[in-house]
Amino acid sequence: MHSYSKSTLCVHKGTIIDKEDEGANSPVYTSTSFGYLDKDTPMYPRYFNTKNQQALAEKISALENGERALAFSSGMAAITSTLYSLLSQGDHIIFQSALYGGTIKFITRDLNRFGISYSFVNSTHIEDFEAAIQQNTKAIYIETPSNPLLKITDLEELARLAKANNITSIIDNTFASPVNQNPIDWWMDIVIHSATKYLNGHSDVTAGAVISSKENIENIWEVARNLGGSLNAQICSLLERSLKTLYIRVKAQNENAHQLAHFLEAHQRIKKVWYPGLKSHIGHETAKKQMSGFGGMLSFEPEHSSIIELQKRLELIRPAVSLGGIDSTICSPALTSHKGLTQEEREREGISDTMLRLSVGIEDPDDLIKDLDQALESL
Ligand SMILES: Cc1ncc(COP(=O)(O)O)c(C=O)c1O
């Protein structure tokens, strides 16, 4: 099925054929106990090897152009299992500093305890990543577009640097989704998703995924089955169903976000907009090179400082944490994803207390524009 386009893979790839009844969807196998007499490794959900887990992994892997994938019970389970599989005592890893707050908490709380050292690079410039490489550096980990400033790092250059230094390159591709960006095509080694976001897209599943080569996935699996962050069959089935519409959802979100970004950029009560699809965005040219769409996430700085009141006056767009759902949501990064950072750390990252982040859904863009306009004008 490799020659099919993404929208077709979303619908069909991995589906378990229901030979008996010719049903449209993968049957759901709820067992946690399977026969073992004629098998080397019996099926068991924590081994990531049941039919529904594998059907889901096959679809996700195809969408990211990987060889193999593992589906996890959360994005953080995917992230921690990957890092624990790669790193040992005495190793060093480089992180882009603009990362999801939960990932930063894990790094700063847990890595040193296991004798793993790390450096944060507050930059998207490849020279700055290069300068951070030490003789024991094992991996480089980035997010592009990043949260919440949608900073763009050049994947091709980063992967080249990593390969030249025998370092594993990892990207959290949650913000872009596989519809807009396939990092493996740019020679990145490992792709991670919080499937809680765009992959599921309906704000009703917590899940994660890792996609890579067969060899890398086998190594991650060795650790993952001990850490235990696997998904049960019912959730696999829900996520498989959601993925069938991933392509059309994300296309609509790209289009809506584009319209909203232009509307906000022209609005007299907005000081600044961050969206990689805008020419004014510092990473626009790199985003154009490596992304096939600019995504559904944007951030802006309103002129008015009462951002809580602004959010309360919205009628359609819901103030909420998380992102990537079909319904539009808004949040203050300083009060949500980056609350755990000190004021000084947020300032260093360029995240102000009055910045707002929009996760644009699939509603009619005119309705979203009207909602933002009435809330901004009412203050
Ligand atoms: C970019 C990014 N990566 C990873 C995660 C963690 O995912 P989960 O909440 O599914 O564990 C999040 C959650 O917000 C995220 O935004």
PDBQT file of the ligand as one rigid body, heavy atoms in Angstrom, charges set to zero:
ROOT
HETATM    1  C1  LIG A 401       4.143  18.871  22.130  1.00  0.00    +0.000 C 
HETATM    2  C2  LIG A 401       3.712  17.900  23.182  1.00  0.00    +0.000 A 
HETATM    3  N1  LIG A 401       4.408  16.774  23.363  1.00  0.00    +0.000 NA
HETATM    4  C3  LIG A 401       4.059  15.869  24.288  1.00  0.00    +0.000 A 
HETATM    5  C4  LIG A 401       2.979  16.073  25.114  1.00  0.00    +0.000 A 
HETATM    6  C5  LIG A 401       2.640  15.041  26.158  1.00  0.00    +0.000 C 
HETATM    7  O1  LIG A 401       1.579  14.269  25.703  1.00  0.00    +0.000 OA
HETATM    8  P1  LIG A 401       0.503  13.521  26.665  1.00  0.00    +0.000 P 
HETATM    9  O2  LIG A 401      -0.217  14.593  27.412  1.00  0.00    +0.000 OA
HETATM   10  O3  LIG A 401      -0.329  12.755  25.689  1.00  0.00    +0.000 OA
HETATM   11  O4  LIG A 401       1.286  12.653  27.571  1.00  0.00    +0.000 OA
HETATM   12  C6  LIG A 401       2.207  17.220  24.958  1.00  0.00    +0.000 A 
HETATM   13  C7  LIG A 401       1.023  17.439  25.835  1.00  0.00    +0.000 C 
HETATM   14  O5  LIG A 401       0.491  18.518  25.921  1.00  0.00    +0.000 OA
HETATM   15  C8  LIG A 401       2.590  18.163  23.966  1.00  0.00    +0.000 A 
HETATM   16  O6  LIG A 401       1.899  19.296  23.772  1.00  0.00    +0.000 OA
ENDROOT
TORSDOF 0
